[in-house]
């Protein structure tokens, strides 16, 4: 297992329109065929997935700083969404790992709505370790 394999895996998760499940299972199959230690496979895929999805959160945080989006975010219904995210966001992020189709968007949304970084990191850490 080489570092470029982990970088490629992270980039595939971030930019490929194929399901993360397919990408991860394919990579795990490749590593298994090379007889790589299963614990090493788990740790590598966990760290890679954590970093890849953290990048979505950070992109959302970046776009929150754009003046046009910042002005748009002042709407009343978006403030309600921020309150809901503060209340249920950690569970939503953890559950999104296991629901195809919302795994990526929830990380963007959490970043755009300024979800707490500590809560996000903990939820992402726990869910990516189980995933």
GULUMVO-261173 format. One record per atom (N, C-alpha, C): x, y, z; chain; residue in one letter; atom name. Coordinates in nm, 2 decimals. Layout:
BEGIN
+--------+--------+--------+----+----+----+
:     px :     py :     pz : ch : aa : at :
+--------+--------+--------+----+----+----+
:      X :      Y :      Z :  A :  A : CA :
...
+--------+--------+--------+----+----+----+
END
This chain:
BEGIN
+--------+--------+--------+----+----+----+
:     px :     py :     pz : ch : aa : at :
+--------+--------+--------+----+----+----+
:   0.09 :  -0.12 :   0.00 :  A :  X :  N :
:   0.00 :   0.00 :   0.00 :  A :  X : CA :
:   0.09 :   0.12 :   0.00 :  A :  X :  C :
:   0.07 :   0.21 :  -0.10 :  A :  X :  N :
:   0.15 :   0.33 :  -0.11 :  A :  X : CA :
:   0.07 :   0.45 :  -0.09 :  A :  X :  C :
:   0.13 :   0.56 :  -0.06 :  A :  X :  N :
:   0.06 :   0.68 :  -0.03 :  A :  X : CA :
:  -0.01 :   0.73 :  -0.15 :  A :  X :  C :
:   0.04 :   0.71 :  -0.27 :  A :  X :  N :
:  -0.04 :   0.76 :  -0.39 :  A :  X : CA :
:  -0.17 :   0.68 :  -0.41 :  A :  X :  C :
:  -0.18 :   0.56 :  -0.36 :  A :  X :  N :
:  -0.30 :   0.48 :  -0.36 :  A :  X : CA :
:  -0.41 :   0.55 :  -0.27 :  A :  X :  C :
:  -0.36 :   0.60 :  -0.16 :  A :  X :  N :
:  -0.45 :   0.66 :  -0.06 :  A :  X : CA :
:  -0.50 :   0.80 :  -0.12 :  A :  X :  C :
:  -0.41 :   0.87 :  -0.18 :  A :  X :  N :
:  -0.44 :   1.00 :  -0.24 :  A :  X : CA :
:  -0.54 :   0.98 :  -0.36 :  A :  X :  C :
:  -0.51 :   0.88 :  -0.44 :  A :  X :  N :
:  -0.61 :   0.84 :  -0.55 :  A :  X : CA :
:  -0.74 :   0.81 :  -0.50 :  A :  X :  C :
:  -0.75 :   0.73 :  -0.39 :  A :  X :  N :
:  -0.87 :   0.69 :  -0.33 :  A :  X : CA :
:  -0.95 :   0.81 :  -0.28 :  A :  X :  C :
:  -0.88 :   0.90 :  -0.21 :  A :  X :  N :
:  -0.95 :   1.02 :  -0.16 :  A :  X : CA :
:  -1.00 :   1.11 :  -0.28 :  A :  X :  C :
:  -0.92 :   1.12 :  -0.39 :  A :  X :  N :
:  -0.97 :   1.20 :  -0.50 :  A :  X : CA :
:  -1.09 :   1.13 :  -0.57 :  A :  X :  C :
:  -1.09 :   1.00 :  -0.58 :  A :  X :  N :
:  -1.20 :   0.93 :  -0.64 :  A :  X : CA :
:  -1.33 :   0.95 :  -0.55 :  A :  X :  C :
:  -1.31 :   0.95 :  -0.42 :  A :  X :  N :
:  -1.43 :   0.97 :  -0.34 :  A :  X : CA :
:  -1.48 :   1.11 :  -0.36 :  A :  X :  C :
:  -1.39 :   1.21 :  -0.37 :  A :  X :  N :
:  -1.43 :   1.35 :  -0.39 :  A :  X : CA :
:  -1.49 :   1.38 :  -0.52 :  A :  X :  C :
:  -1.43 :   1.32 :  -0.63 :  A :  X :  N :
:  -1.46 :   1.37 :  -0.76 :  A :  X : CA :
:  -1.53 :   1.27 :  -0.86 :  A :  X :  C :
:  -1.55 :   1.15 :  -0.82 :  A :  X :  N :
:  -1.61 :   1.05 :  -0.91 :  A :  X : CA :
:  -1.75 :   1.04 :  -0.88 :  A :  X :  C :
:  -1.84 :   1.04 :  -0.98 :  A :  X :  N :
:  -1.98 :   1.03 :  -0.95 :  A :  X : CA :
:  -2.03 :   0.89 :  -0.92 :  A :  X :  C :
:  -1.94 :   0.80 :  -0.90 :  A :  X :  N :
:  -1.98 :   0.66 :  -0.86 :  A :  X : CA :
:  -1.99 :   0.66 :  -0.71 :  A :  X :  C :
:  -2.08 :   0.57 :  -0.66 :  A :  X :  N :
:  -2.10 :   0.56 :  -0.52 :  A :  X : CA :
:  -1.97 :   0.53 :  -0.44 :  A :  X :  C :
:  -1.96 :   0.59 :  -0.32 :  A :  X :  N :
:  -1.84 :   0.57 :  -0.24 :  A :  X : CA :
:  -1.83 :   0.42 :  -0.20 :  A :  X :  C :
:  -1.95 :   0.36 :  -0.19 :  A :  X :  N :
:  -1.94 :   0.21 :  -0.15 :  A :  X : CA :
:  -1.87 :   0.13 :  -0.26 :  A :  X :  C :
:  -1.90 :   0.16 :  -0.38 :  A :  X :  N :
:  -1.84 :   0.09 :  -0.49 :  A :  X : CA :
:  -1.69 :   0.12 :  -0.50 :  A :  X :  C :
:  -1.65 :   0.24 :  -0.48 :  A :  X :  N :
:  -1.51 :   0.28 :  -0.48 :  A :  X : CA :
:  -1.43 :   0.21 :  -0.36 :  A :  X :  C :
:  -1.49 :   0.22 :  -0.24 :  A :  X :  N :
:  -1.43 :   0.16 :  -0.13 :  A :  X : CA :
:  -1.41 :   0.01 :  -0.14 :  A :  X :  C :
:  -1.52 :  -0.06 :  -0.18 :  A :  X :  N :
:  -1.52 :  -0.20 :  -0.20 :  A :  X : CA :
:  -1.42 :  -0.25 :  -0.31 :  A :  X :  C :
:  -1.41 :  -0.17 :  -0.41 :  A :  X :  N :
:  -1.31 :  -0.20 :  -0.52 :  A :  X : CA :
:  -1.17 :  -0.19 :  -0.46 :  A :  X :  C :
:  -1.14 :  -0.08 :  -0.39 :  A :  X :  N :
:  -1.01 :  -0.06 :  -0.34 :  A :  X : CA :
:  -0.98 :  -0.17 :  -0.23 :  A :  X :  C :
:  -1.07 :  -0.20 :  -0.15 :  A :  X :  N :
:  -1.05 :  -0.31 :  -0.05 :  A :  X : CA :
:  -1.02 :  -0.44 :  -0.11 :  A :  X :  C :
:  -1.09 :  -0.47 :  -0.22 :  A :  X :  N :
:  -1.07 :  -0.59 :  -0.30 :  A :  X : CA :
:  -0.93 :  -0.59 :  -0.36 :  A :  X :  C :
:  -0.88 :  -0.48 :  -0.41 :  A :  X :  N :
:  -0.74 :  -0.47 :  -0.46 :  A :  X : CA :
:  -0.64 :  -0.50 :  -0.35 :  A :  X :  C :
:  -0.66 :  -0.43 :  -0.24 :  A :  X :  N :
:  -0.57 :  -0.45 :  -0.12 :  A :  X : CA :
:  -0.58 :  -0.60 :  -0.07 :  A :  X :  C :
:  -0.69 :  -0.66 :  -0.07 :  A :  X :  N :
:  -0.71 :  -0.80 :  -0.03 :  A :  X : CA :
:  -0.63 :  -0.89 :  -0.12 :  A :  X :  C :
:  -0.64 :  -0.86 :  -0.25 :  A :  X :  N :
:  -0.57 :  -0.95 :  -0.35 :  A :  X : CA :
:  -0.42 :  -0.93 :  -0.34 :  A :  X :  C :
:  -0.37 :  -0.82 :  -0.28 :  A :  X :  N :
:  -0.23 :  -0.81 :  -0.25 :  A :  X : CA :
:  -0.19 :  -0.86 :  -0.12 :  A :  X :  C :
:  -0.29 :  -0.92 :  -0.05 :  A :  X :  N :
:  -0.27 :  -0.98 :   0.09 :  A :  X : CA :
:  -0.21 :  -0.88 :   0.19 :  A :  X :  C :
:  -0.27 :  -0.76 :   0.19 :  A :  X :  N :
:  -0.23 :  -0.65 :   0.28 :  A :  X : CA :
:  -0.31 :  -0.68 :   0.41 :  A :  X :  C :
:  -0.25 :  -0.66 :   0.52 :  A :  X :  N :
:  -0.31 :  -0.68 :   0.66 :  A :  X : CA :
:  -0.44 :  -0.61 :   0.66 :  A :  X :  C :
:  -0.55 :  -0.68 :   0.70 :  A :  X :  N :
:  -0.68 :  -0.62 :   0.71 :  A :  X : CA :
:  -0.69 :  -0.50 :   0.81 :  A :  X :  C :
:  -0.61 :  -0.50 :   0.91 :  A :  X :  N :
:  -0.61 :  -0.39 :   1.00 :  A :  X : CA :
:  -0.55 :  -0.26 :   0.94 :  A :  X :  C :
:  -0.45 :  -0.29 :   0.86 :  A :  X :  N :
:  -0.39 :  -0.18 :   0.78 :  A :  X : CA :
:  -0.49 :  -0.12 :   0.67 :  A :  X :  C :
:  -0.56 :  -0.21 :   0.61 :  A :  X :  N :
:  -0.66 :  -0.17 :   0.51 :  A :  X : CA :
:  -0.77 :  -0.09 :   0.58 :  A :  X :  C :
:  -0.82 :  -0.13 :   0.70 :  A :  X :  N :
:  -0.92 :  -0.06 :   0.77 :  A :  X : CA :
:  -0.87 :   0.08 :   0.81 :  A :  X :  C :
:  -0.75 :   0.09 :   0.87 :  A :  X :  N :
:  -0.70 :   0.22 :   0.91 :  A :  X : CA :
:  -0.68 :   0.31 :   0.79 :  A :  X :  C :
:  -0.62 :   0.26 :   0.68 :  A :  X :  N :
:  -0.60 :   0.34 :   0.57 :  A :  X : CA :
:  -0.73 :   0.39 :   0.50 :  A :  X :  C :
:  -0.83 :   0.30 :   0.49 :  A :  X :  N :
:  -0.95 :   0.35 :   0.43 :  A :  X : CA :
:  -1.03 :   0.44 :   0.52 :  A :  X :  C :
:  -1.02 :   0.42 :   0.65 :  A :  X :  N :
:  -1.08 :   0.51 :   0.75 :  A :  X : CA :
:  -1.02 :   0.65 :   0.74 :  A :  X :  C :
:  -0.89 :   0.66 :   0.75 :  A :  X :  N :
:  -0.83 :   0.79 :   0.74 :  A :  X : CA :
:  -0.86 :   0.86 :   0.61 :  A :  X :  C :
:  -0.85 :   0.79 :   0.50 :  A :  X :  N :
:  -0.87 :   0.84 :   0.37 :  A :  X : CA :
:  -1.02 :   0.90 :   0.36 :  A :  X :  C :
:  -1.11 :   0.82 :   0.40 :  A :  X :  N :
:  -1.25 :   0.86 :   0.40 :  A :  X : CA :
:  -1.28 :   0.98 :   0.49 :  A :  X :  C :
:  -1.22 :   0.98 :   0.61 :  A :  X :  N :
:  -1.23 :   1.09 :   0.70 :  A :  X : CA :
:  -1.18 :   1.22 :   0.63 :  A :  X :  C :
:  -1.06 :   1.22 :   0.57 :  A :  X :  N :
:  -1.00 :   1.34 :   0.51 :  A :  X : CA :
:  -1.08 :   1.38 :   0.39 :  A :  X :  C :
:  -1.13 :   1.28 :   0.31 :  A :  X :  N :
:  -1.20 :   1.32 :   0.19 :  A :  X : CA :
:  -1.33 :   1.39 :   0.22 :  A :  X :  C :
:  -1.41 :   1.34 :   0.32 :  A :  X :  N :
:  -1.53 :   1.40 :   0.35 :  A :  X : CA :
:  -1.51 :   1.53 :   0.44 :  A :  X :  C :
:  -1.40 :   1.54 :   0.51 :  A :  X :  N :
:  -1.37 :   1.66 :   0.57 :  A :  X : CA :
:  -1.35 :   1.77 :   0.47 :  A :  X :  C :
:  -1.29 :   1.74 :   0.36 :  A :  X :  N :
:  -1.27 :   1.84 :   0.25 :  A :  X : CA :
:  -1.40 :   1.90 :   0.20 :  A :  X :  C :
:  -1.51 :   1.82 :   0.20 :  A :  X :  N :
:  -1.64 :   1.87 :   0.16 :  A :  X : CA :
:  -1.69 :   1.98 :   0.26 :  A :  X :  C :
:  -1.67 :   1.95 :   0.39 :  A :  X :  N :
:  -1.70 :   2.04 :   0.50 :  A :  X : CA :
:  -1.63 :   2.17 :   0.48 :  A :  X :  C :
:  -1.50 :   2.16 :   0.45 :  A :  X :  N :
:  -1.41 :   2.28 :   0.44 :  A :  X : CA :
:  -1.45 :   2.36 :   0.32 :  A :  X :  C :
:  -1.49 :   2.30 :   0.21 :  A :  X :  N :
:  -1.54 :   2.37 :   0.09 :  A :  X : CA :
:  -1.67 :   2.45 :   0.12 :  A :  X :  C :
:  -1.75 :   2.38 :   0.20 :  A :  X :  N :
:  -1.88 :   2.45 :   0.24 :  A :  X : CA :
:  -1.84 :   2.57 :   0.33 :  A :  X :  C :
:  -1.75 :   2.56 :   0.42 :  A :  X :  N :
:  -1.70 :   2.67 :   0.50 :  A :  X : CA :
:  -1.65 :   2.78 :   0.42 :  A :  X :  C :
:  -1.57 :   2.75 :   0.31 :  A :  X :  N :
:  -1.51 :   2.85 :   0.23 :  A :  X : CA :
:  -1.62 :   2.93 :   0.15 :  A :  X :  C :
:  -1.72 :   2.85 :   0.10 :  A :  X :  N :
:  -1.83 :   2.92 :   0.03 :  A :  X : CA :
:  -1.91 :   3.01 :   0.12 :  A :  X :  C :
:  -1.92 :   2.97 :   0.24 :  A :  X :  N :
:  -2.00 :   3.06 :   0.34 :  A :  X : CA :
:  -1.94 :   3.20 :   0.35 :  A :  X :  C :
:  -1.81 :   3.21 :   0.32 :  A :  X :  N :
:  -1.74 :   3.34 :   0.33 :  A :  X : CA :
:  -1.76 :   3.42 :   0.21 :  A :  X :  C :
:  -1.81 :   3.37 :   0.10 :  A :  X :  N :
:  -1.83 :   3.45 :  -0.02 :  A :  X : CA :
:  -1.94 :   3.55 :   0.00 :  A :  X :  C :
:  -1.91 :   3.68 :  -0.02 :  A :  X :  N :
:  -2.01 :   3.78 :   0.01 :  A :  X : CA :
:  -2.15 :   3.76 :  -0.04 :  A :  X :  C :
:  -2.17 :   3.72 :  -0.16 :  A :  X :  N :
:  -2.30 :   3.69 :  -0.21 :  A :  X : CA :
:  -2.38 :   3.58 :  -0.14 :  A :  X :  C :
:  -2.31 :   3.48 :  -0.11 :  A :  X :  N :
:  -2.37 :   3.37 :  -0.03 :  A :  X : CA :
:  -2.39 :   3.41 :   0.11 :  A :  X :  C :
:  -2.30 :   3.48 :   0.17 :  A :  X :  N :
:  -2.32 :   3.53 :   0.31 :  A :  X : CA :
:  -2.44 :   3.61 :   0.32 :  A :  X :  C :
:  -2.47 :   3.70 :   0.22 :  A :  X :  N :
:  -2.59 :   3.78 :   0.22 :  A :  X : CA :
:  -2.71 :   3.70 :   0.21 :  A :  X :  C :
:  -2.71 :   3.60 :   0.12 :  A :  X :  N :
:  -2.82 :   3.51 :   0.09 :  A :  X : CA :
:  -2.85 :   3.42 :   0.22 :  A :  X :  C :
:  -2.74 :   3.39 :   0.30 :  A :  X :  N :
:  -2.76 :   3.31 :   0.41 :  A :  X : CA :
:  -2.83 :   3.38 :   0.53 :  A :  X :  C :
:  -2.85 :   3.51 :   0.52 :  A :  X :  N :
:  -2.92 :   3.58 :   0.63 :  A :  X : CA :
:  -3.07 :   3.56 :   0.63 :  A :  X :  C :
:  -3.12 :   3.48 :   0.54 :  A :  X :  N :
:  -3.27 :   3.46 :   0.53 :  A :  X : CA :
:  -3.31 :   3.39 :   0.66 :  A :  X :  C :
:  -3.44 :   3.41 :   0.69 :  A :  X :  N :
:  -3.50 :   3.36 :   0.81 :  A :  X : CA :
:  -3.50 :   3.20 :   0.81 :  A :  X :  C :
:  -3.54 :   3.15 :   0.70 :  A :  X :  N :
:  -3.55 :   3.00 :   0.69 :  A :  X : CA :
:  -3.41 :   2.93 :   0.70 :  A :  X :  C :
:  -3.31 :   3.00 :   0.65 :  A :  X :  N :
:  -3.17 :   2.94 :   0.67 :  A :  X : CA :
:  -3.13 :   2.95 :   0.81 :  A :  X :  C :
:  -3.17 :   3.05 :   0.88 :  A :  X :  N :
:  -3.14 :   3.06 :   1.03 :  A :  X : CA :
:  -3.21 :   2.94 :   1.10 :  A :  X :  C :
:  -3.33 :   2.91 :   1.06 :  A :  X :  N :
:  -3.39 :   2.79 :   1.12 :  A :  X : CA :
:  -3.32 :   2.66 :   1.09 :  A :  X :  C :
:  -3.27 :   2.65 :   0.97 :  A :  X :  N :
:  -3.19 :   2.54 :   0.93 :  A :  X : CA :
:  -3.06 :   2.52 :   1.01 :  A :  X :  C :
:  -3.00 :   2.64 :   1.04 :  A :  X :  N :
:  -2.88 :   2.64 :   1.13 :  A :  X : CA :
:  -2.92 :   2.59 :   1.27 :  A :  X :  C :
:  -3.03 :   2.63 :   1.32 :  A :  X :  N :
:  -3.07 :   2.58 :   1.45 :  A :  X : CA :
:  -3.10 :   2.43 :   1.45 :  A :  X :  C :
:  -3.17 :   2.39 :   1.35 :  A :  X :  N :
:  -3.19 :   2.24 :   1.34 :  A :  X : CA :
:  -3.06 :   2.16 :   1.33 :  A :  X :  C :
:  -2.97 :   2.22 :   1.25 :  A :  X :  N :
:  -2.84 :   2.15 :   1.23 :  A :  X : CA :
:  -2.76 :   2.15 :   1.37 :  A :  X :  C :
:  -2.77 :   2.26 :   1.44 :  A :  X :  N :
:  -2.70 :   2.26 :   1.57 :  A :  X : CA :
:  -2.76 :   2.15 :   1.67 :  A :  X :  C :
:  -2.89 :   2.13 :   1.65 :  A :  X :  N :
:  -2.96 :   2.04 :   1.74 :  A :  X : CA :
:  -2.94 :   1.89 :   1.70 :  A :  X :  C :
:  -2.95 :   1.86 :   1.57 :  A :  X :  N :
:  -2.95 :   1.73 :   1.52 :  A :  X : CA :
:  -2.83 :   1.70 :   1.42 :  A :  X :  C :
:  -2.75 :   1.79 :   1.40 :  A :  X :  N :
:  -2.64 :   1.78 :   1.30 :  A :  X : CA :
:  -2.55 :   1.67 :   1.32 :  A :  X :  C :
:  -2.51 :   1.64 :   1.45 :  A :  X :  N :
:  -2.41 :   1.53 :   1.47 :  A :  X : CA :
:  -2.47 :   1.40 :   1.43 :  A :  X :  C :
:  -2.60 :   1.38 :   1.46 :  A :  X :  N :
:  -2.66 :   1.25 :   1.42 :  A :  X : CA :
:  -2.69 :   1.24 :   1.27 :  A :  X :  C :
:  -2.72 :   1.36 :   1.22 :  A :  X :  N :
:  -2.75 :   1.36 :   1.07 :  A :  X : CA :
:  -2.62 :   1.33 :   0.99 :  A :  X :  C :
:  -2.51 :   1.38 :   1.04 :  A :  X :  N :
:  -2.38 :   1.35 :   0.97 :  A :  X : CA :
:  -2.34 :   1.21 :   0.99 :  A :  X :  C :
:  -2.36 :   1.15 :   1.11 :  A :  X :  N :
:  -2.33 :   1.01 :   1.13 :  A :  X : CA :
:  -2.42 :   0.92 :   1.05 :  A :  X :  C :
:  -2.55 :   0.95 :   1.04 :  A :  X :  N :
:  -2.64 :   0.86 :   0.97 :  A :  X : CA :
:  -2.62 :   0.87 :   0.82 :  A :  X :  C :
:  -2.58 :   0.99 :   0.77 :  A :  X :  N :
:  -2.56 :   1.01 :   0.63 :  A :  X : CA :
:  -2.46 :   0.92 :   0.57 :  A :  X :  C :
:  -2.36 :   0.87 :   0.65 :  A :  X :  N :
:  -2.26 :   0.78 :   0.60 :  A :  X : CA :
:  -2.33 :   0.65 :   0.55 :  A :  X :  C :
:  -2.44 :   0.62 :   0.60 :  A :  X :  N :
:  -2.51 :   0.49 :   0.57 :  A :  X : CA :
:  -2.63 :   0.50 :   0.47 :  A :  X :  C :
:  -2.65 :   0.63 :   0.42 :  A :  X :  N :
:  -2.76 :   0.65 :   0.34 :  A :  X : CA :
:  -2.71 :   0.71 :   0.20 :  A :  X :  C :
:  -2.70 :   0.62 :   0.10 :  A :  X :  N :
:  -2.65 :   0.67 :  -0.03 :  A :  X : CA :
:  -2.73 :   0.79 :  -0.08 :  A :  X :  C :
:  -2.66 :   0.89 :  -0.14 :  A :  X :  N :
:  -2.72 :   1.00 :  -0.19 :  A :  X : CA :
:  -2.71 :   1.13 :  -0.11 :  A :  X :  C :
:  -2.70 :   1.11 :   0.02 :  A :  X :  N :
:  -2.69 :   1.22 :   0.11 :  A :  X : CA :
:  -2.55 :   1.23 :   0.18 :  A :  X :  C :
:  -2.47 :   1.13 :   0.16 :  A :  X :  N :
:  -2.33 :   1.13 :   0.22 :  A :  X : CA :
:  -2.25 :   1.25 :   0.19 :  A :  X :  C :
:  -2.25 :   1.29 :   0.07 :  A :  X :  N :
:  -2.17 :   1.41 :   0.03 :  A :  X : CA :
:  -2.24 :   1.54 :   0.06 :  A :  X :  C :
:  -2.37 :   1.56 :   0.03 :  A :  X :  N :
:  -2.43 :   1.69 :   0.05 :  A :  X : CA :
:  -2.44 :   1.73 :   0.20 :  A :  X :  C :
:  -2.45 :   1.64 :   0.29 :  A :  X :  N :
:  -2.46 :   1.67 :   0.43 :  A :  X : CA :
:  -2.34 :   1.74 :   0.48 :  A :  X :  C :
:  -2.22 :   1.70 :   0.42 :  A :  X :  N :
:  -2.10 :   1.77 :   0.46 :  A :  X : CA :
:  -2.09 :   1.91 :   0.41 :  A :  X :  C :
:  -2.13 :   1.93 :   0.29 :  A :  X :  N :
:  -2.14 :   2.06 :   0.23 :  A :  X : CA :
:  -2.23 :   2.15 :   0.31 :  A :  X :  C :
:  -2.35 :   2.10 :   0.34 :  A :  X :  N :
:  -2.45 :   2.17 :   0.42 :  A :  X : CA :
:  -2.40 :   2.21 :   0.56 :  A :  X :  C :
:  -2.33 :   2.11 :   0.62 :  A :  X :  N :
:  -2.27 :   2.14 :   0.75 :  A :  X : CA :
:  -2.17 :   2.25 :   0.75 :  A :  X :  C :
:  -2.09 :   2.26 :   0.64 :  A :  X :  N :
:  -1.99 :   2.36 :   0.63 :  A :  X : CA :
:  -2.06 :   2.50 :   0.60 :  A :  X :  C :
:  -2.15 :   2.50 :   0.51 :  A :  X :  N :
:  -2.22 :   2.62 :   0.47 :  A :  X : CA :
:  -2.29 :   2.68 :   0.59 :  A :  X :  C :
:  -2.36 :   2.60 :   0.67 :  A :  X :  N :
:  -2.44 :   2.65 :   0.78 :  A :  X : CA :
:  -2.36 :   2.67 :   0.91 :  A :  X :  C :
:  -2.23 :   2.66 :   0.89 :  A :  X :  N :
:  -2.13 :   2.69 :   1.01 :  A :  X : CA :
:  -2.16 :   2.59 :   1.12 :  A :  X :  C :
:  -2.17 :   2.46 :   1.10 :  A :  X :  N :
:  -2.18 :   2.37 :   1.20 :  A :  X : CA :
:  -2.06 :   2.37 :   1.28 :  A :  X :  C :
:  -2.07 :   2.34 :   1.41 :  A :  X :  N :
:  -1.95 :   2.35 :   1.50 :  A :  X : CA :
:  -1.84 :   2.25 :   1.45 :  A :  X :  C :
:  -1.72 :   2.30 :   1.44 :  A :  X :  N :
:  -1.61 :   2.22 :   1.39 :  A :  X : CA :
:  -1.58 :   2.10 :   1.48 :  A :  X :  C :
:  -1.59 :   2.12 :   1.61 :  A :  X :  N :
:  -1.56 :   2.01 :   1.71 :  A :  X : CA :
:  -1.66 :   1.90 :   1.69 :  A :  X :  C :
:  -1.79 :   1.94 :   1.69 :  A :  X :  N :
:  -1.90 :   1.84 :   1.67 :  A :  X : CA :
:  -1.88 :   1.77 :   1.54 :  A :  X :  C :
:  -1.85 :   1.84 :   1.43 :  A :  X :  N :
:  -1.83 :   1.78 :   1.30 :  A :  X : CA :
:  -1.72 :   1.68 :   1.30 :  A :  X :  C :
:  -1.61 :   1.72 :   1.35 :  A :  X :  N :
:  -1.49 :   1.63 :   1.35 :  A :  X : CA :
:  -1.52 :   1.50 :   1.43 :  A :  X :  C :
:  -1.59 :   1.52 :   1.54 :  A :  X :  N :
:  -1.63 :   1.40 :   1.62 :  A :  X : CA :
:  -1.72 :   1.31 :   1.55 :  A :  X :  C :
:  -1.83 :   1.37 :   1.49 :  A :  X :  N :
:  -1.93 :   1.29 :   1.41 :  A :  X : CA :
:  -1.86 :   1.22 :   1.29 :  A :  X :  C :
:  -1.78 :   1.29 :   1.22 :  A :  X :  N :
:  -1.71 :   1.24 :   1.10 :  A :  X : CA :
:  -1.61 :   1.13 :   1.15 :  A :  X :  C :
:  -1.54 :   1.15 :   1.26 :  A :  X :  N :
:  -1.45 :   1.05 :   1.31 :  A :  X : CA :
:  -1.52 :   0.92 :   1.34 :  A :  X :  C :
:  -1.63 :   0.93 :   1.42 :  A :  X :  N :
:  -1.70 :   0.81 :   1.46 :  A :  X : CA :
:  -1.77 :   0.74 :   1.35 :  A :  X :  C :
:  -1.84 :   0.81 :   1.26 :  A :  X :  N :
:  -1.91 :   0.75 :   1.15 :  A :  X : CA :
:  -1.81 :   0.69 :   1.05 :  A :  X :  C :
:  -1.70 :   0.76 :   1.02 :  A :  X :  N :
:  -1.61 :   0.70 :   0.92 :  A :  X : CA :
:  -1.54 :   0.58 :   0.97 :  A :  X :  C :
:  -1.53 :   0.57 :   1.10 :  A :  X :  N :
:  -1.47 :   0.45 :   1.16 :  A :  X : CA :
:  -1.56 :   0.33 :   1.15 :  A :  X :  C :
:  -1.69 :   0.35 :   1.16 :  A :  X :  N :
:  -1.79 :   0.25 :   1.15 :  A :  X : CA :
:  -1.82 :   0.21 :   1.00 :  A :  X :  C :
:  -1.81 :   0.31 :   0.92 :  A :  X :  N :
:  -1.84 :   0.29 :   0.78 :  A :  X : CA :
:  -1.73 :   0.20 :   0.71 :  A :  X :  C :
+--------+--------+--------+----+----+----+
END
